[in-house]
Amino acid sequence: MSGNPLQAPAAETGRDAALPPPRERKIRHRRHPWRWAGVAVLAVLVAMLAHSFLSDQAFAWGIVGQYLAAGPVMDGLLTTIELTAITMAIGIVGGVLIAAMRLSPNPIMSRVAWFYVWLLRSVPLLVQLLFWYNLGALYPRLSLGVPFGPTFVSAGSNTLISPFTAAILGLGLHEVAYMAEIFRGGILSVPQGQTEAALSLGMTRRGALFRIVLPQAVRVVVPPTGSEVINVVKGSALVSVITLTDLLYSVQKIYAENYRVIPLLIVAVIWYLIVTSVLSAGQYLLERRFGRSLARTPRGGWRPWRQRGIPSEEAL
């Protein structure tokens, strides 16, 4: 019997012939009884926890509701948000500059940037805040003038560096070191050929960085940057040690007077949860905005047909 071996047979025989067409086959989903058992156990635990929260008088939910929108608490919340915004502005701008210095072919700039990142990431944030707050013990007066020459402006350190200024210096400079590494990773994720192509077209290295490389690195930078914003919100609670009236220090002053520690701490927890939830939602929207070119399924799987023009399974 002769014929083209690539040609499909006219009719199928045996077991394959008895199978229905693919569209008429019924798909039996695999059952997962242990998943439902785990859900039931988790539901029971959540119900027990909720009952404990609502029935325990120590939580004093009436006190929580009374102070949730109190004036001092809202002032502290505003200070926390202000600290976060200024810190992230300093961190992003300084992080881009330090990352560019680390990737610079100039060995002096590269080593200076490396030393800055190494130093600021090695010293705990609490120590840095205390150092800036007590800078007056090291330099009683700060001056501006010609090096080894006349002084034009001079003022006391305690006058210039208030608790708010010390918090900005500690949080901002600390965040620059972390954002520099985030931006460096984002820049390195862009293929080197992009920079070479830009340089071959006559662009300067600085222009290629800010106009070609950084826009492509944003997609990689957004997720860790969002996490850093949330970390700054939580880390700003450390400024309470330098008597700056943020959210935590505000509730501390209140429960120092009425001795209702747990209800006031719950107030702070609720506001931290609200702020971080809003920031997480914003991060999600930014990731979806900058990741539109990478089509994914709801479960996170790739859909390569959207990029290669291949029809999806639903269209077949």
C-alpha positions, -999 to +999 in steps of 0.1 A: +000+000+000+015+033-011+006+068-004+017+100+012+028+093+048+019+129+058-016+126+046-042+119+073-062+087+069-097+091+055-114+074+085-102+065+120-107+030+134-106+016+169-107+036+201-101+070+185-130+066+162-154+061+192-143+094+208-166+124+203-153+155+186-132+178+209-159+204+213-184+178+225-162+162+251-171+168+287-142+180+309-142+167+344-125+190+368-103+175+394-119+176+429-099+190+458-117+180+490-087+191+512-090+226+499-126+228+511-115+213+544-089+240+547-114+267+539-137+254+566-110+254+592-099+289+582-135+301+584-139+287+619-106+304+630-116+337+615-150+335+632-134+328+666-110+357+661-138+381+652-158+370+682-128+375+704-123+410+691-159+420+695-166+404+728-134+413+747-140+445+767-103+453+767-105+464+731-129+492+741-143+498+706-162+528+719-129+545+728-115+536+694-144+552+676-141+583+698-104+589+690-104+576+654-110+610+639-098+631+668-079+663+660-045+653+674-047+619+657-055+635+623-026+660+628-003+631+634-016+613+604-010+644+582+025+646+595+031+609+586+018+614+551+039+646+547+070+627+558+063+599+534+058+622+504+089+643+510+110+612+518+100+594+486+106+626+465+141+628+479+146+591+475+135+589+439+155+620+427+186+610+447+182+573+438+183+581+401+215+602+406+233+577+427+223+548+404+236+568+374+269+575+393+273+538+402+269+528+365+291+556+353+324+547+336+341+573+358+357+551+386+357+580+411+319+586+408+312+549+408+332+543+440+317+574+458+282+562+449+291+526+461+304+540+494+272+561+500+250+531+494+271+508+516+272+533+545+236+543+545+223+508+542+246+495+569+236+519+596+201+513+611+175+539+604+169+546+641+206+553+646+206+578+617+175+596+631+192+599+665+224+611+649+208+639+629+186+649+659+218+652+681+240+668+654+243+699+676+265+679+701+290+673+673+287+706+654+272+733+677+272+758+648+268+753+610+285+778+588+285+786+551+314+804+535+347+800+518+367+769+528+394+779+553+383+815+547+356+839+558+322+828+569+291+843+553+262+827+572+263+809+606+236+796+628+232+771+657+226+735+648+197+731+672+180+761+655+185+748+619+178+711+626+144+708+641+128+674+648+110+676+615+143+685+596+161+656+614+134+632+604+135+644+567+173+640+567+173+606+583+145+591+563+153+608+530+191+600+529+184+565+540+158+560+513+181+573+486+204+544+492+176+518+487+161+536+457+195+538+441+198+500+441+162+497+428+169+521+399+202+504+392+185+470+389+159+486+366+185+502+344+205+469+341+173+452+331+172+472+298+193+456+271+227+473+265+218+475+229+193+502+236+221+525+250+244+516+221+218+524+196+210+558+212+248+566+213+251+556+176+224+581+167+243+609+183+227+611+217+248+618+248+250+592+275+229+613+298+203+618+271+202+580+264+198+574+302+169+598+307+151+594+274+157+558+264+167+537+293+148+550+323+113+550+305+118+513+298+131+506+333+099+521+349+080+488+345+107+470+365+111+498+391+074+503+400+068+472+421+098+476+444+092+513+446+056+507+457+069+485+485+094+511+495+066+537+498+048+514+522+080+507+541+085+545+545+050+549+559+057+522+585+093+533+591+082+569+598+069+556+631+105+557+643+105+595+643+085+593+676+119+587+694+129+623+684+096+637+697+082+645+663+044+643+665+036+618+639+006+593+640+022+570+666+036+598+688+001+614+688-016+584+701+012+579+726+006+613+741-031+606+744-028+572+761-001+587+784-029+609+798-059+585+799-040+552+801-061+535+774-031+520+756-048+492+736-076+513+721-053+541+711-028+516+695-058+501+676-065+536+663-030+539+649-032+504+634-064+512+616-050+543+601-018+526+590-039+499+574-060+524+556-030+543+542-011+512+532-042+498+515-046+530+494-010+529+485-012+492+475-042+499+453-022+527+436+007+504+431-016+478+415-030+504+391+005+516+381+018+481+376-012+474+353-006+507+335+030+501+328+027+464+322+000+465+295+025+453+269+029+421+289-005+404+286-011+379+313-040+357+323-058+365+356-037+338+373-005+354+361+002+330+332+016+343+299-005+348+268+022+349+241-004+347+213-013+384+219+022+395+211+028+371+182-006+374+165-016+338+174-053+333+179-063+323+214-079+291+224-114+307+225-110+319+189-101+284+176 
